[in-house]
Every structure is written in C-alpha cells, then in structure tokens.
C-alpha cells in the first residue's frame, strides 16, 4: 500500500513539474499584456487607435520602430508632452517586450 502512495506522489510531482514551463509562459504573457494595458488610454486597446485619433496606433508597427521610438522618448532624443516621462519607467527589456507585443497585434 505505501508503494502505491509513493508512486502516486511521484506521478503527481512529475506532472506538476511538466506543467511548469506552460505556467511560466502564461505568466509572462499576462505580464506583458499588463504592461501593454498601460498604453491603451492613449494608443487604444491592443495598440489599435480609434479612427481619427490624435495619437497613433501601435498595433502592427515593427518592433524595431517601436523600441527605437520608446528609447528616444526615454533618453530625450524625441520630444513629447508626456511620453518621455512614461518611457523613463520602462527598462530596456520591458521596452523590447512591449515592442514585440504591439508588433504582433493586428491593426
């Protein structure tokens, strides 16, 4: 009987370990979606600006373009009313994650 309990515990532990990469991937996706949600007020949900919006949509732009612009805002190379302040709050890794997220969205 103890062998069955031990075997069941081992199987349960292995099953849990096997699911950890999927859980980590899902957590990462949710993290990036959370970062991107902060952009929605100005750039639209998922980076899709509404028609005739004053600010551009980000969905579908190249990741390189988005990252370059964010870094320019952060470093003072591009003037803005508020983006330079917002961009200072992001690390290089977060800027890359946001850029890749918006590049993957359909306009």
GIJO-V272582 format. One record per pair of residues at least 4 apart in sequence whose ideal C-beta (glycine too) atoms are under 6 Angstrom apart, sorted by the first residue. I is the first residue (numbers start at 1). J is the second residue. D is the distance in whole Angstrom. If there is no record, write none. Layout:
i: {I | I}
j: {J | J}
d: {D | D}
This chain:
i: {19 | 32 | 32 | 35 | 36 | 39 | 40 | 42 | 43 | 43 | 43 | 43 | 44 | 44 | 44 | 44 | 46 | 46 | 47 | 47 | 47 | 47 | 47 | 48 | 48 | 49 | 49 | 58 | 59 | 59 | 59 | 60 | 61 | 61 | 62 | 63 | 63 | 63 | 66 | 66 | 67 | 67 | 67 | 70 | 70 | 71 | 72 | 72 | 73 | 73 | 73 | 73 | 73 | 74 | 74 | 80 | 83 | 90 | 90}
j: {23 | 97 | 101 | 98 | 101 | 43 | 45 | 55 | 47 | 49 | 55 | 58 | 48 | 49 | 50 | 57 | 59 | 105 | 57 | 58 | 59 | 102 | 105 | 57 | 59 | 53 | 57 | 102 | 102 | 105 | 107 | 107 | 65 | 66 | 103 | 99 | 100 | 103 | 99 | 102 | 95 | 96 | 99 | 87 | 95 | 75 | 77 | 78 | 78 | 80 | 83 | 84 | 87 | 87 | 88 | 84 | 87 | 94 | 95}
d: {6 | 5 | 5 | 6 | 5 | 5 | 5 | 5 | 5 | 6 | 6 | 5 | 4 | 4 | 6 | 6 | 6 | 5 | 6 | 3 | 4 | 4 | 5 | 5 | 5 | 4 | 4 | 4 | 6 | 4 | 5 | 4 | 5 | 5 | 6 | 4 | 5 | 4 | 4 | 6 | 5 | 6 | 4 | 5 | 5 | 6 | 4 | 4 | 5 | 6 | 4 | 5 | 4 | 4 | 5 | 5 | 6 | 4 | 5}
